[in-house]
Amino acid sequence: MTMRTSSGLGVLVLLIATFYCSGVHTKGTCESPQFLELYKRGIINCMFHEEFFSVLWYNTLEYLEYDPILDYQNTIKTGVGYESGEFDVYPNGSLIINRVSPQHDFFTVAYLHTRNGVPKFIHIQIVGVDIPDVGFPVINLCGNSSRYCYIQLDSPSVKCSVSKTRSEVMVSLCARTINGDKNISSEISITTDGGRGYTSSVISTDVFHYSPLLVLLACKAYSPPGILKNNESMILVQNGDIGSGRDKLIVRHFQRNKMLKLECAEKDIGFVVWKKMTTSSTAKSEVLLSSLFIGETVTEIVAEDVSADDQGSLVITEIQVKHEGRYECIYGNGLSDGAILYDVNIIVPAYPVIEGCNQQQYCVLNAEYEGNVTCKVTGIRPQVQLRWKTLSNGDIPLIVFKKQQLLVTENGDTFDVVLVSEYRITDKSHDKVTVQCDVVATQEQLLGLTVKMDLLLEKVNESPTSPISKSFQWIVPVIVAVCLVLVLGMIIEKICRRNNSTKQVRNVGEMIPMFEESHPTDTVYLVEMKQKFLKQVRERYKDLYDAVQPIPYIKDRLYCVDRVFVEGGIEYLDSRTGDAKGHWTSLASYQNVFDNSHVKSPRRILEGEPGYGKSTVTLQFAYDWCNFIPTSPLRDVEILVLLRLRQLGGVESIYRAIKQFILPRDSPLSEIDIEHILQDSGSVVVILDGFDEYPDQDSTSSDVISIIARQMFQDFEVVLTTRSSVLPKKYPPLTKRLRLTGFDEKARRYYIRKAVVGDNDDSVRKIEGYLEENPILSNLCQVPLLFVIFAHMTNESEKFRKLNSVTSFFRHMISCFHSHMRNKMNDENVCEYETFENSHRALDKLAFEAFSGQSQKLFWDKDEMCQLVGEDFYYQYKRIGILVEEEEFDVTEHVQYKTEVKFYHKLFCEWYAAHYLADLIKQNPNLNLNECLQHLDPFDVQYLYRFVCGLNSLSSEKIIAYLTNIEGGDKFAILCILEKTGEIDNIMETIRQLCFEGLVISGHDSLLLQRSSMQLLEIATRNDIPIEYVQLHNCFQLVDLSTAAIRTTSGLTLSSKIPVKQLWITLYNRGMTEDEYVTVVDYSSMCTSLHYLGLAGSPPPNSFEVGPALSSLSSRNVTVKYLGVYTWSSKCILNFSTGRWEREHDGLECTEEDFARMKEEWDRVKDDTDEAHKRDVQNERNRLRKEAEQKLSQNN
């Protein structure tokens, strides 16, 4: 430090300083005190304006008596401290101390915003600290790699210490309980080691003072800020000298591939340890995991496949045979403790099969009065026995089994059991005997595994008849005839009584249940009614799934759903990721809706956008159930109820809905019958299709709403389909959500072969070629409905390959519908036909009013429709297939059926509604869109908005402006911009606003939305519109340096000519290689408008070569920042002078240990969607935006 010289600047500073009465400002843009690590490079962080005239730094509080150690003015650095190499300065004015020493204790900084401005003086105290090698208190039993551990301790002694600190640090041990921390007796010692620093320790031998079995100890360090990264460590200690005190064994059975969940304690749980016994004596055990729920929540998982929920229960998502064994949970809360022991057995159920039967659970065989019969069960666990059982009502058995042999074969983890028996019919007067083969086991889950068989007996060849037998031959026919007469008489009498009863029912308008006419407790009667019910239900479902119509106007070509059904993508919302909103994860098959352990629940919601096949998949479920498809989990379901909710308006009773919309009109079953049948069934699945079209969504008395809320049918599995934007207002928390994601290339190819061209490879390649040539068309065809129509119609016209928007696609599709039907019309009808094709104002208005009211109206009475649009018009659109008739049940008046009309699909209704809205906006320049569109939610009718923008240029301008002013509407605005016809001059302000707010291009977005965003950037570039930021999220593929562009995973490119100020590349779905990082930095040096490059994901390379790329970035003051992987300490900024990263929080160069920690953290969180990363990115964006706004305000 040197004394002040009489320089001109010194005199100026002296005069200015004298001008201030107080001398200095101690508050400002530099915090005080600041803690810097001794003998390392440190930064005194200050926040000045981005543009300033000068910064003067002094290593003293007496700044008037000394020269500055560093003067930074107009990017020029001078001063004795700078020239000696002791100090340096960042472009933002922060002081760099190349080696912090105890003498660097007080500093003063003088800051001048402008040459003629008044300087601001700030005093800063620096506290030098020695950072220990380990940044937290070290518990001797845990080691120095983790702040938490579990251990079983034989001697009750625990030691905790903090070593190599410059100043003394106090440490303490306490027992953590649900009532707070409790002090325990301990000894504290502080030692020094020859100038290397202090070591503070605490040791306790009374750790089990408050709880004898399990205790959570917390070691606390009381240190100045900056010395330790974390001032607390914890250890969960089990007393090894005493047993766990468990007094009972709980036996649990779980089915293989299902989820295991073992509860520990009911309430007041503070921490748990789960173990698995390695021997039957339970003397040895393997620790699976330990969890803490007091203070911070911590779970340490030691074994594979296991996890813990927020109640401390042990969870294994898909349990296997290897998981069989005994599990112990030891729990406590600091004041009490206990243990539970489970004996977990894995079962694999399988139905027995009778040799010679083609069907499971029931079959009929022709048999003789004596013979052999074999029953076997394959792949069952545990080992079981089989037995024969005769179903007869008598004391004397009709059949006797003898010489029974039971053969058992072990097949890996399961067993094959075969029972071979000889049988003899004891009473030869019967022509049928019913027998049953049962699985005999002690496990409740294996009870009911049975198969029934009717043996149809062949008549025995009698020996020559004796005279006595001849005399009685006439008796048998007489007896049979008499019996037939009696039986017929009884049947006729029963029918007459039923008809009389039915007449009475119709007269009084009530439905008297058949169980009152017969006997509700009559098991035989109930079985008969259930069989009749199942037969009628299956017939109804067959009528539905055999009448799939891919193309509306081709009514003579109906398909079975199994012929045209192709699996698209399906995902479930996984709440186990730790994200409050959950994470969408793929399922392998639509069948996993019922058998995947992650979505196992009595309530499921299957979501999907318009045209994504929600109703089609429900028909496939019905097909699988009706036809006992072996691979379907519905194969073993006793009853499947499938209802279309759009038909249930005004029908409050679910039993009435089943009777009216599933059973035939002449079914003798009453609502009470149906209720008893469902209640008597072992397994029932209810599928409610189309909640978004349900007229009574707000009803409080509807059974449907009660079922969804699980206030009814609690033991039934219920699947509800709906659009994502129309979820029920009330559904239980245990409800699992799934969604359909459309067709990918594999699904489209499979559909073309399966339903369109068969094995004609040339035709397959032709249709796929159209999609490859036209990415817009390819994206549209991710919607299964549009792709199916496209695939069946594409051979009729090659115009599809030139379509570039959803509007042009739909316009051409509708034109094809009309053209196909026009070719079938007589010549004299063509003119009238063309009139209806081009003029549909009445239908447009009807469609718009269906959406613009308080609730959507998607059905119309046929007479009402004819009156509104005209009969000739109606029948023409019905012949085309755009309008569809359905027979519905009318409950508003007398009980009767009526004909209702709907659009072939809701998308067609949106198409015609868009025509009306486009004309309405065009004809009314002052139309209040907020009022007109208040009930038209873009999330529910996005195609309506896109159609409007494609139909009329003027209307599109107002729609786009409207969308950008509603929450989340900017993405729809991007889609609508691409639909717009004509010039784009009138929407420049909208584009400018979108670019100011920035764009996120995500790999999870559709190809169309990604392309829309890229096209928006191109429009902005051509019109010199500045772009605030662009984020590429999980879609970066590579940098093509030959074209100076980034290529995304969807094949789109981001040119370096795009005038973007901030570029973010966030890549969490895969790691980025060192070469990719280098090419990204090279690319950023080519972006002449770039001010900031943000990177997030896998760790970057330790250093970059100092060359032209870094020089270019340095000359333009570009910031390159790595946001880290998991913790704030990983964030660092690239130093262009050295090519190395420096930690953001202290300015020190990143060490090998820093990069090792980054890699470790990346290995923990990769492949997950971590909300913490998103928050970091958003916070950084907000900070940069705030700085930009401040700068703009100052310039103004």
Secondary structure, DSSP 8 states (H G I E B T S, - for coil): --B----HHHHHHHHHHHH-SS-----SSB-SSEEEETTS-EEE-B---SS-SEEEEESSS-GGGB--SEEEETTEEESHHHHTTSEEE-TTS-EEESS--TT--EEEEEEESSTTS--EEEEEEEEEE---SSSS-EETTT-SS-SEEEEEESS--EEEEEEEESS--EEEEEEEETTEEEE---EEEEEE-TTS-EEEEEEES-TTSS-SSEEEEEEEEE--TTS-S-SEEEEEEEETTS------EEEEEEETTS-EEE---SS---EEEEEEESSTT--SEEEEEEEE-SSS-EEEE-STT-EE-TT--EEESS--GGG-EEEEEEEE-SS-EEEEEEEEEEEB----EETT-SSSSEEEEEE-SEEEEEEEEEEEBS--EEEEEE--SSSS-SEEEEEEEEEEEEETTEEEEEEEEEEEES-TT-SEEEEEEEEE-S-GGGTT-EEEEEEEE---------HHHHHTTTHHHHHHHHHHHHHHHHHHHHHHHHHHHHHHHHHHT----HHHHS-TT-HHHHHHHHHHHHHHHHHHHHHHHT-B-SSTT-TT--B-HHHH----EEEEEEGGGS-TT-EEEE-S-TTHHHH-GGG-SSEEEEE--TTS-HHHHHHHHHHHHHTT-TT-GGGG-SEEEEEEGGG-TT---HHHHHHHHTS-TT----HHHHHHHHHT-S-EEEEEE-GGG-TTTT-SS-HHHHHHTTSS-TTSEEEEEE-TT---S---TT-EEEEEEE--HHHHHHHIIIIIITT-HHHHHHHHHHHHH-HHHHHHTTSHHHHHHHHHHTTT-GGGGG--SHHHHHHHHHHHHHHHHHTTS-GGGHHHHHHHHH--HHHHHHHHHHHHSSS----EEHHHHHHHH-HHHHHHHHHHTSEEEEEEEE-SSSSEEEEEEEESSHHHHHHHHHHHHHHHHHH-TT--HHHHTTT--TTT-HHHHHHHHHH-HHHHHHHHHHHHTSTTHHHHHHHHHHH--S--GGGHHHHHHHHHH-EEEETTS-HHHHHHHHHHHHHHHHTT--EEEEEEES-EEEEETTTTEEEETTS-EEETTS-EEEEEEEE-SS---HHHHHHHHHHHHH-TT--EEEEEES---SB---SHHHHHHHHTT-EEEE--SSSGGG-EEEETTTTEEEETTT--B--HHHHHHHHHHHHHHTTS--HHHHHHHHHHHHHHHHHHHHHHHHH-
